[in-house]
């Protein structure tokens, strides 16, 4: 989580995601021209990173760069490229700066809408969300926030991952009789689990190929219990230590979860990162 960030210090880091731009947005709201331009540069960096990632994914589908280590390395490299490309003459930073400045002169920048301003107003590219996603985020925000206060894992990260794992509530794990297991994170019932169990047929990636297998998953009495069990797993398992250390960036957190083997989907990190950013957007819209 970024605290006390300044425009100069933030510009030295990796490309920002939707969550880590908050400090820059507050600085830009103060009408400081340098802060406004730095915010614009970071928004361009965010867009460039997503563009490069899309190009990388097309390459990965061809069978190149299949290992988790190589994928993490290319993800970090994409972030560095995005930082280097942002702010170059003829790029998008100048256009975003002009639009932010005009909005400030017109009566003060609405910082909650700035990500939409850069990606939507200037670029015409938005993080697409749906009514299903909106309902899912609204339903689980309160429980996720309570767990976040106790554990330090961002609520939007947990909701985004729960949304990705369940198809935003459309594919939740259920018992044989159709009752809900309340398992939002696809956590399996391993040998040490003593609670209730739901057995279902699921998709696992074996040697990069999707296959249907029968598996046992943990079951709970409530959604909040699912959030708490997930947070406990991430907080206490040494396996996820690097994920815990990267809660300031959705993309880094997602990459570390994939690297630790949370899921077998080779595209898990990029999918999870998009789900988290969609959650951030929806939460901001609900708070407006």
C-alpha positions as CSV (number, residue, x, y, z in Angstrom):
1,X,0.0,0.0,0.0
2,X,1.5,3.3,-1.0
3,X,1.7,6.0,1.7
4,X,3.3,9.4,1.6
5,X,4.2,9.1,-2.0
6,X,5.3,12.2,-3.9
7,X,5.2,12.8,-7.7
8,X,9.0,12.6,-7.9
9,X,9.3,9.4,-5.9
10,X,6.4,7.7,-7.6
11,X,7.9,8.3,-11.1
12,X,10.9,6.2,-10.2
13,X,8.7,3.1,-9.5
14,X,7.0,0.7,-11.8
15,X,4.0,1.6,-13.9
16,X,1.1,2.3,-11.6
17,X,-2.2,0.4,-11.4
18,X,-5.6,1.8,-10.7
19,X,-5.1,1.5,-6.9
20,X,-1.6,3.0,-6.5
21,X,-2.5,6.3,-8.3
22,X,-4.3,7.7,-5.2
23,X,-1.4,9.8,-3.9
24,X,-0.9,11.4,-7.4
25,X,-4.6,12.2,-7.7
26,X,-4.6,14.0,-4.4
27,X,-1.5,16.0,-5.5
28,X,-3.1,16.9,-8.8
29,X,-6.2,18.1,-7.1
30,X,-4.1,20.8,-5.5
31,X,-3.6,22.4,-9.0
32,X,0.2,22.1,-8.9
33,X,1.2,22.0,-12.6
34,X,4.0,19.5,-11.9
35,X,1.7,17.2,-10.0
36,X,-0.9,17.4,-12.7
37,X,1.7,16.4,-15.3
38,X,3.1,13.6,-13.2
39,X,-0.4,12.2,-12.7
40,X,-0.9,12.4,-16.4
41,X,2.4,10.6,-17.0
42,X,1.4,7.8,-14.7
43,X,-2.0,7.4,-16.4
44,X,-0.2,7.1,-19.7
45,X,2.1,4.6,-18.1
46,X,-0.9,2.5,-16.9
47,X,-2.3,2.5,-20.4
48,X,1.0,1.6,-22.0
49,X,1.5,-1.3,-19.6
50,X,-2.0,-2.7,-20.5
51,X,-1.2,-2.3,-24.2
52,X,2.2,-4.1,-23.9
53,X,0.6,-6.8,-21.8
54,X,-2.0,-7.5,-24.5
55,X,0.8,-7.9,-27.0
56,X,2.7,-10.2,-24.6
57,X,-0.4,-12.4,-24.2
58,X,-0.7,-12.9,-27.9
59,X,2.9,-14.1,-27.9
60,X,2.3,-16.4,-25.0
61,X,-0.5,-18.1,-26.8
62,X,1.9,-19.2,-29.4
63,X,3.6,-21.4,-26.8
64,X,6.6,-19.2,-26.1
65,X,7.6,-18.1,-22.6
66,X,5.5,-20.8,-20.8
67,X,7.2,-21.0,-17.4
68,X,5.9,-19.0,-14.4
69,X,9.3,-17.4,-13.9
70,X,9.5,-16.2,-17.5
71,X,5.9,-14.8,-17.3
72,X,6.7,-12.9,-14.1
73,X,9.9,-11.6,-15.6
74,X,8.1,-10.3,-18.7
75,X,5.4,-8.8,-16.6
76,X,8.0,-6.8,-14.7
77,X,9.7,-5.9,-17.9
78,X,6.4,-4.6,-19.3
79,X,6.0,-2.3,-16.3
80,X,9.5,-0.9,-16.8
81,X,8.9,-0.3,-20.5
82,X,5.7,1.4,-19.7
83,X,7.5,3.8,-17.3
84,X,10.2,4.6,-19.9
85,X,7.7,5.2,-22.7
86,X,5.4,7.4,-20.7
87,X,6.0,11.2,-21.0
88,X,7.9,11.1,-24.3
89,X,7.3,13.9,-26.7
90,X,4.3,13.3,-28.9
91,X,2.8,10.8,-26.4
92,X,-0.4,10.9,-24.4
93,X,0.9,12.7,-21.3
94,X,0.5,16.1,-22.9
95,X,-3.1,15.4,-24.0
96,X,-4.0,14.1,-20.5
97,X,-2.3,17.0,-18.9
98,X,-4.4,19.5,-21.0
99,X,-7.6,17.7,-20.1
100,X,-6.8,17.6,-16.4
101,X,-5.8,21.3,-16.4
102,X,-9.0,22.3,-18.1
103,X,-11.1,20.3,-15.6
104,X,-9.3,22.0,-12.7
105,X,-9.8,25.5,-14.2
106,X,-13.5,24.7,-14.7
107,X,-14.0,24.2,-11.0
108,X,-11.7,21.6,-9.6
109,X,-10.8,18.1,-10.7
110,X,-13.0,15.3,-9.5
111,X,-10.2,12.9,-8.5
112,X,-12.5,9.9,-8.4
113,X,-13.1,10.1,-12.1
114,X,-9.5,10.7,-13.2
115,X,-8.8,7.1,-14.2
116,X,-11.8,7.2,-16.5
117,X,-10.6,10.6,-17.8
118,X,-7.3,9.2,-18.9
119,X,-8.3,5.8,-20.3
120,X,-11.8,6.7,-21.4
121,X,-11.9,10.4,-22.3
122,X,-8.5,10.6,-23.9
123,X,-8.0,7.0,-25.2
124,X,-11.5,5.8,-25.6
125,X,-10.5,2.5,-23.8
126,X,-12.4,1.7,-20.5
127,X,-12.2,-1.1,-18.0
128,X,-15.4,-2.8,-19.0
129,X,-17.8,-3.8,-16.2
130,X,-21.3,-5.3,-16.1
131,X,-24.4,-5.2,-14.0
132,X,-23.4,-8.7,-12.7
133,X,-20.0,-7.4,-11.6
134,X,-21.6,-4.4,-10.0
135,X,-24.0,-6.5,-8.0
136,X,-21.3,-8.9,-6.9
137,X,-19.0,-6.0,-5.7
138,X,-21.9,-4.4,-3.8
139,X,-22.9,-7.7,-2.1
140,X,-19.4,-8.5,-0.8
141,X,-17.9,-5.1,-0.1
142,X,-18.9,-4.9,3.6
143,X,-17.6,-8.4,4.5
144,X,-14.4,-7.9,2.6
145,X,-13.7,-4.6,4.2
146,X,-14.2,-6.1,7.7
147,X,-11.7,-8.9,6.9
148,X,-9.3,-6.3,5.3
149,X,-9.3,-4.3,8.5
150,X,-8.2,-7.3,10.5
151,X,-5.7,-8.7,8.0
152,X,-4.3,-5.9,5.9
153,X,-5.2,-7.6,2.6
154,X,-7.0,-5.0,0.5
155,X,-10.7,-5.6,0.2
156,X,-10.7,-4.9,-3.6
157,X,-8.0,-7.6,-4.1
158,X,-10.1,-10.2,-2.3
159,X,-13.4,-9.2,-4.1
160,X,-11.7,-9.1,-7.5
161,X,-10.2,-12.6,-6.9
162,X,-13.6,-13.9,-5.6
163,X,-15.3,-12.4,-8.7
164,X,-12.7,-14.0,-11.0
165,X,-12.9,-17.4,-9.3
166,X,-16.8,-17.6,-9.4
167,X,-17.5,-15.8,-12.6
168,X,-18.8,-12.9,-10.6
169,X,-21.2,-15.1,-8.7
170,X,-22.5,-17.1,-11.6
171,X,-20.4,-20.2,-11.1
172,X,-20.2,-20.7,-7.3
173,X,-19.2,-24.0,-5.9
174,X,-22.3,-25.9,-4.7
175,X,-23.0,-29.2,-2.9
176,X,-24.6,-32.1,-4.6
177,X,-28.0,-31.0,-3.3
178,X,-27.5,-27.6,-4.9
179,X,-26.9,-25.7,-1.6
180,X,-24.1,-23.1,-1.6
181,X,-20.7,-23.9,-0.2
182,X,-19.9,-20.2,0.1
183,X,-16.4,-21.0,-1.2
184,X,-15.5,-17.8,-3.2
185,X,-11.8,-18.6,-3.8
186,X,-11.7,-22.2,-5.0
187,X,-9.7,-23.3,-2.0
188,X,-9.5,-27.1,-2.0
189,X,-10.1,-29.3,1.0
190,X,-6.7,-30.8,1.6
191,X,-5.7,-33.4,4.2
192,X,-5.5,-30.8,7.0
193,X,-9.1,-29.5,6.5
194,X,-11.6,-30.6,9.1
195,X,-14.6,-28.6,8.0
196,X,-17.4,-29.3,5.5
197,X,-16.6,-30.3,1.9
198,X,-18.1,-29.9,-1.5
199,X,-17.1,-32.3,-4.3
200,X,-17.4,-31.0,-7.8
201,X,-16.0,-31.4,-11.3
202,X,-13.6,-28.6,-12.2
203,X,-11.1,-27.5,-14.8
204,X,-7.4,-27.9,-14.0
205,X,-4.5,-27.1,-16.3
206,X,-2.1,-30.1,-16.6
207,X,1.0,-29.5,-18.7
208,X,-0.7,-26.3,-20.0
209,X,-3.9,-28.2,-21.2
210,X,-7.3,-27.8,-19.6
211,X,-8.7,-31.0,-18.2
212,X,-11.9,-31.9,-16.2
213,X,-11.2,-33.5,-12.8
214,X,-13.1,-34.3,-9.7
215,X,-11.9,-32.3,-6.6
216,X,-13.0,-31.6,-3.0
217,X,-13.3,-28.0,-2.0
218,X,-13.8,-26.3,1.4
219,X,-17.3,-25.3,2.4
220,X,-18.4,-22.6,4.8
221,X,-21.4,-21.3,6.6
222,X,-21.2,-17.7,5.2
223,X,-19.4,-15.6,2.6
224,X,-17.5,-13.8,5.3
225,X,-16.1,-17.1,6.6
226,X,-14.8,-17.7,3.1
227,X,-13.1,-14.3,3.0
228,X,-11.5,-14.9,6.4
229,X,-10.3,-18.4,5.4
230,X,-8.7,-17.0,2.3
231,X,-7.1,-14.1,4.2
232,X,-5.8,-16.6,6.8
233,X,-4.3,-18.7,4.0
234,X,-2.5,-15.8,2.4
235,X,-1.4,-14.3,5.7
236,X,0.0,-17.5,7.3
237,X,1.4,-19.6,4.5
238,X,5.1,-19.0,3.7
239,X,4.1,-19.9,0.1
240,X,2.4,-16.6,-0.3
241,X,4.9,-14.3,1.5
242,X,5.8,-12.5,-1.7
243,X,2.1,-11.8,-2.5
244,X,1.7,-10.3,1.0
245,X,4.7,-8.1,0.3
246,X,3.1,-6.7,-2.9
247,X,-0.3,-5.5,-1.8
248,X,0.5,-2.1,-3.1
249,X,0.1,-3.2,-6.7
250,X,-2.7,-5.4,-8.2
251,X,-0.5,-6.7,-11.0
252,X,2.4,-7.5,-8.7
253,X,0.1,-9.2,-6.2
254,X,-1.6,-11.3,-9.0
255,X,1.8,-12.2,-10.4
256,X,3.1,-13.4,-7.1
257,X,0.0,-15.5,-6.5
258,X,0.5,-17.2,-9.9
259,X,4.2,-17.7,-9.2
260,X,3.3,-19.3,-5.9
261,X,1.0,-21.8,-7.7
262,X,-2.3,-20.5,-6.4
263,X,-4.0,-21.6,-9.7
264,X,-2.9,-23.7,-12.7
265,X,-4.3,-21.3,-15.4
266,X,-1.2,-20.0,-17.2
267,X,-3.0,-16.7,-17.7
268,X,-4.2,-16.4,-14.1
269,X,-2.2,-13.3,-13.2
270,X,-3.4,-11.1,-16.1
271,X,-7.0,-12.2,-15.6
272,X,-6.9,-11.6,-11.8
273,X,-5.3,-8.2,-12.3
274,X,-8.1,-7.1,-14.7
275,X,-10.7,-8.4,-12.2
276,X,-9.1,-6.4,-9.4
277,X,-9.0,-3.2,-11.5
278,X,-12.7,-3.7,-12.4
279,X,-13.5,-4.0,-8.7
280,X,-11.7,-0.8,-8.0
281,X,-13.6,1.0,-10.7
282,X,-17.0,-0.3,-9.4
283,X,-16.2,0.6,-5.8
284,X,-15.3,4.1,-6.8
285,X,-18.6,4.5,-8.7
286,X,-20.6,3.2,-5.8
287,X,-18.9,5.6,-3.4
288,X,-19.4,8.6,-5.7
